[in-house]
Amino acid sequence: MNNWLKVGLGAVFEVMWVIGLKHANTTWEWIGTIIAIYISFHVIISASRHLPVGTVYAVFVGLGTAGTVLSEIIFFGEAFKTGKILLVVLLLAGVVGLKLVTGSKKSERSEA
């Protein structure tokens, strides 16, 4: 479970750096964006050592996409569109389903 928490943490930092790429204007904001990129990829690489990389990447990107869309609506005044929210919910349902059907590399090896 600890590795899935790393994926979630990586997704949080992904949201931060994606927003930083769009909204950073000062040197310190760019430095924060670069740090968020580093942390995001560091924890994802760490989690990928113990979980299937394809699933990790799909969950990471799905959570990051959902978080970015919601952050833009909540913090930056992006228009709230029901269709957009329904599609984010559908994306999250797919991510949760993918996570539920995927075990760790160790458990997959022991089943084989």
Residue pairs with C-beta under 8 A, 6 or more apart in sequence:
3 46
3 47
3 50
3 51
3 104
4 47
4 51
4 59
4 99
6 43
6 44
6 46
6 47
7 43
7 44
7 47
7 51
7 56
7 59
7 60
7 63
8 63
9 39
9 43
10 39
10 40
10 41
10 43
10 44
10 47
10 60
11 40
11 59
11 60
11 63
11 64
11 67
12 67
13 36
13 37
13 39
13 40
13 43
14 36
14 40
14 60
14 61
14 63
14 64
14 67
14 68
15 64
15 67
15 68
15 71
16 32
16 33
16 36
16 40
17 33
17 34
17 36
17 37
17 40
18 64
18 68
19 68
19 71
19 72
19 75
19 76
20 29
20 30
20 32
20 33
20 36
21 33
23 29
23 76
24 30
24 32
24 33
44 56
44 57
44 60
47 56
48 56
48 57
50 104
50 105
50 106
51 102
51 104
51 105
52 102
52 105
52 108
55 98
55 99
55 102
58 95
58 98
59 95
59 98
59 99
62 91
62 92
62 94
62 95
63 92
63 95
65 88
65 91
66 88
66 91
66 92
66 95
69 78
69 84
69 88
70 88
72 78
73 79
73 80
103 111
